[in-house]
Amino acid sequence: MNTKIDDTNVTTEMVEAMTAREYKAFENRLRSVARKHGYKINKYVHPINGDTYSVVDVETDRLENYDLDIFELRDYLYEM
């Protein structure tokens, strides 16, 4: 995945084909979008579901959304 990709169009197949470094870059781009909206992202590794994310408001430290997979996180952040 050397070409620039619109994160809103990333598919399951694209994520499965990502290297660990590309996946981390994808996560970091989502973290950047979250910061622009005043949120931070927490990542948890669920034993069955794998990577799970939550969105926290930076100012109030209030949990905004939780138990999201990478696609739900992306959709949540880009809907704002």
Long-range contacts (C-beta under 8 A, 24 or more apart in sequence): 7-33, 7-74, 7-78, 8-74, 8-78, 10-71, 10-74, 12-71, 15-70, 15-71, 26-70, 27-70, 30-70, 30-73, 30-74, 30-77, 33-77, 33-78, 34-77, 37-77, 37-80, 39-64, 39-77, 41-73
